[in-house]
């Protein structure tokens, strides 16, 4: 069985790191993994999309349109932008915090979230304000990526459990980041 997971955000949100943590966790469980990233002007807040394909007989790292089992979006507009990749039965986990494109005004996440509510059967909206409150001071926007991985693990969209992610974080990050990221993982898990 193949698990297709797409991650979408903007530059600086940790999209690539999130895909690497998922891939390393899957490999730790013995799965074959293919990944790739599409990075457009990431240093200036541009779109960053990662494809993670887990399972046997996966020959291309790119997820075909309509075949993503899960979409993890760090920003609502990026969730809408990547929605054509999500399968009809796929799960979408999205943070409700909007990041306005450079030079724009008037963009609010509520418009995008309403659109997603109307068009996605399995939608999990993570309230960024609640995420911050629940973290007991152990969360910041730089660990939103890991918090959303915790929520995704709680939803059961990975072919591994959160304990594998807890093992992989110290293997892939510098020690000074362990405590904050492990706490963010748990906080995200409790959001559902």
Residue pairs with C-beta under 8 A, 6 or more apart in sequence:
1 55
1 159
2 53
2 54
2 55
2 56
2 57
2 58
3 26
3 52
3 53
3 54
3 55
3 69
3 70
3 157
3 158
3 159
4 51
4 52
4 53
4 54
4 63
4 67
4 68
4 69
4 70
4 87
5 22
5 51
5 52
5 53
5 54
5 68
5 69
5 70
5 71
5 72
5 152
5 157
5 158
6 49
6 50
6 51
6 52
6 63
6 68
6 70
6 71
6 72
6 82
6 85
6 86
7 15
7 18
7 19
7 22
7 49
7 50
7 52
7 71
7 72
7 73
7 74
8 15
8 47
8 48
8 49
8 50
8 71
8 72
8 73
8 74
8 75
8 78
8 79
8 81
8 82
9 15
9 48
9 73
9 74
9 75
9 78
9 145
10 42
10 45
10 46
10 47
10 48
10 74
10 75
10 78
10 99
11 39
11 41
11 42
11 43
11 44
11 45
11 46
11 48
12 42
12 43
12 45
13 48
13 74
13 75
13 99
13 141
13 144
13 145
14 74
14 142
14 143
14 144
14 145
14 146
15 37
15 48
15 49
15 50
15 74
15 145
16 37
16 39
16 48
16 50
17 145
17 172
18 50
18 72
18 145
18 146
18 148
18 149
19 35
19 37
19 50
19 51
19 52
20 35
20 172
21 146
21 149
21 165
21 168
21 169
21 172
22 52
22 54
22 149
22 158
23 33
23 35
23 52
23 54
24 168
24 171
24 172
25 158
25 160
25 164
25 165
25 167
25 168
26 33
26 52
26 54
26 158
26 159
26 160
27 33
28 160
28 164
28 167
28 168
29 159
29 160
29 164
31 54
31 55
31 159
32 54
32 55
32 56
32 58
33 52
33 53
33 54
33 58
34 51
34 52
34 53
34 58
34 59
34 60
34 61
35 50
35 51
35 52
35 53
35 61
36 50
36 51
36 61
36 62
37 48
37 49
37 50
37 51
38 47
38 48
38 49
38 50
38 51
39 46
39 47
39 48
40 46
40 47
40 48
41 47
42 48
44 102
45 99
45 101
45 102
47 78
47 81
49 78
49 82
51 61
51 62
51 63
53 60
53 61
53 63
54 159
55 159
63 85
64 85
65 84
65 85
66 84
66 85
66 86
66 87
66 88
67 85
67 87
68 82
68 85
68 86
68 87
68 90
69 87
69 90
69 91
69 157
70 86
70 90
70 91
70 92
70 93
70 152
70 155
70 157
71 79
71 82
71 83
71 85
71 86
71 90
71 91
71 92
71 93
71 94
72 93
72 94
72 148
72 149
72 152
73 79
73 82
73 92
73 93
73 94
73 95
74 94
74 95
74 144
74 145
74 148
75 94
75 95
75 97
75 98
75 99
76 94
76 95
76 96
76 97
76 98
76 109
76 112
76 113
76 116
77 98
77 99
77 101
77 107
77 109
77 112
79 92
79 94
79 112
79 116
80 112
80 115
80 116
83 92
83 116
83 119
83 120
86 92
86 120
88 121
89 121
89 122
90 122
91 122
91 123
91 124
91 155
91 157
92 116
92 120
92 122
92 123
92 124
93 124
93 126
93 148
93 151
93 152
93 155
93 157
94 113
94 116
94 123
94 124
94 125
94 126
95 125
95 126
95 128
95 131
95 144
95 148
96 109
96 113
96 125
96 126
96 127
96 128
97 109
97 128
97 141
97 144
98 107
98 108
98 109
98 112
100 107
101 107
113 125
116 123
116 125
117 123
117 125
124 151
124 155
124 192
126 147
126 148
126 151
126 188
126 191
127 191
128 144
130 191
131 139
131 144
131 147
131 187
131 188
131 191
132 139
134 187
134 190
134 191
135 183
135 184
135 187
138 179
138 180
138 183
138 184
138 187
139 147
139 180
139 183
139 184
139 187
140 180
143 180
143 181
143 184
144 184
146 169
146 181
146 184
146 185
146 188
147 184
147 185
147 187
147 188
147 191
148 188
149 165
149 185
149 188
150 162
150 165
150 184
150 185
150 186
150 187
150 188
150 189
150 190
150 191
151 188
151 189
151 191
151 192
152 158
152 188
153 161
153 162
153 165
153 185
153 189
154 162
154 188
154 189
154 190
154 191
154 192
155 192
162 185
162 189
165 185
166 182
166 185
169 178
169 181
169 182
169 185
170 178
170 182
173 181
